């Protein structure tokens, strides 16, 4: 990671769980979330119901939250998307976040 990059990764274990969580961390977390999720969360630290959108079309029905620095585990701005479980939706959302400006998190990078 280059300092000031905004990283993203699937934060839940691979498998057939009911919910998958995609985490975004870094200075661009709020902007990337707002470009991928509609409606963008209006209140910090409160889950918002909506849809992950790609080119105006919904990818998945989901919940999203924005957590401002420094009161996060990483001490950076953090956003999470809680989507349907399994790998297909989570991977599609992660790919979209990369298109919106995030870079892939390396293993263990969220806890460095």
C-alpha positions in Angstrom: 0.0 0.0 0.0 1.1 3.5 -0.8 0.4 6.0 2.0 -3.0 7.7 1.5 -4.3 4.9 -0.7 -7.8 3.8 0.0 -7.9 0.0 0.4 -10.8 -2.4 0.1 -11.3 -6.1 0.7 -13.9 -8.7 1.5 -13.8 -8.8 5.3 -15.8 -12.0 6.0 -14.6 -15.5 5.4 -15.3 -17.1 2.0 -18.2 -19.5 2.0 -21.9 -19.6 2.1 -22.8 -17.2 5.0 -25.9 -15.1 4.8 -24.1 -11.8 4.8 -20.7 -10.7 3.3 -19.0 -7.5 4.4 -16.7 -5.5 2.2 -14.5 -3.0 4.0 -13.1 0.2 2.6 -10.4 2.1 4.6 -8.5 5.3 3.9 -9.0 8.9 2.9 -11.3 8.1 0.0 -13.6 5.8 1.8 -16.6 8.1 2.0 -16.3 9.2 -1.6 -15.9 5.7 -3.0 -18.9 4.5 -0.9 -21.0 7.4 -2.1 -20.2 6.6 -5.8 -21.1 2.9 -5.3 -24.0 2.9 -2.9 -27.4 4.7 -3.2 -28.5 6.5 -1.2 -25.2 7.4 0.4 -25.4 7.2 4.2 -26.5 10.6 5.6 -25.5 9.9 9.2 -22.1 8.6 10.3 -22.1 5.3 12.3 -25.7 4.4 11.2 -26.5 1.6 8.8 -28.3 2.8 5.7 -30.5 0.5 3.6 -30.0 0.9 -0.2 -28.4 -0.7 -3.3 -24.9 -1.1 -4.6 -25.2 0.6 -8.0 -23.1 0.2 -11.2 -23.8 2.6 -14.1 -27.3 3.3 -12.7 -28.2 -0.4 -12.3 -28.4 -2.2 -9.0 -25.9 -5.0 -8.3 -27.2 -5.9 -4.8 -29.6 -4.8 -2.1 -27.4 -4.0 0.9 -26.7 -2.0 4.0 -23.8 0.5 4.3 -22.2 2.5 7.0 -19.5 5.2 7.2 -17.2 5.4 10.2 -15.1 8.6 10.4 -11.5 8.7 11.7 -10.0 8.6 14.2 -12.6 6.5 16.0 -12.1 3.3 14.0 -9.9 0.2 14.4 -7.5 1.5 11.7 -7.8 5.2 12.9 -8.7 6.0 9.3 -12.1 6.7 7.6 -13.8 3.3 7.1 -16.9 2.3 5.2 -18.5 -1.1 5.0 -21.1 -2.6 2.7 -23.1 -5.5 4.1 -24.4 -7.4 1.2 -25.8 -10.9 0.4 -23.5 -13.7 1.3 -21.7 -16.0 -0.9 -18.8 -15.0 -3.2 -20.6 -13.7 -6.3 -22.2 -10.5 -5.0 -19.2 -9.7 -2.7 -16.7 -10.1 -5.6 -18.8 -8.0 -8.0 -19.0 -5.2 -5.3 -15.3 -5.4 -4.6 -14.5 -5.2 -8.3 -16.8 -2.1 -8.5 -15.0 -0.5 -5.6 -11.7 -1.0 -7.5 -13.2 0.8 -10.5 -14.2 3.6 -8.2 -10.7 4.2 -6.9 -9.9 1.7 -4.2 -6.9 -0.6 -4.3 -6.8 -4.2 -3.1 -5.9 -4.6 0.6 -3.1 -6.9 1.2 -3.6 -9.8 3.7 -3.6 -8.3 7.2 -3.4 -4.7 6.0 -6.5 -3.6 7.9 -4.8 -4.4 11.2 -1.3 -3.0 10.5 
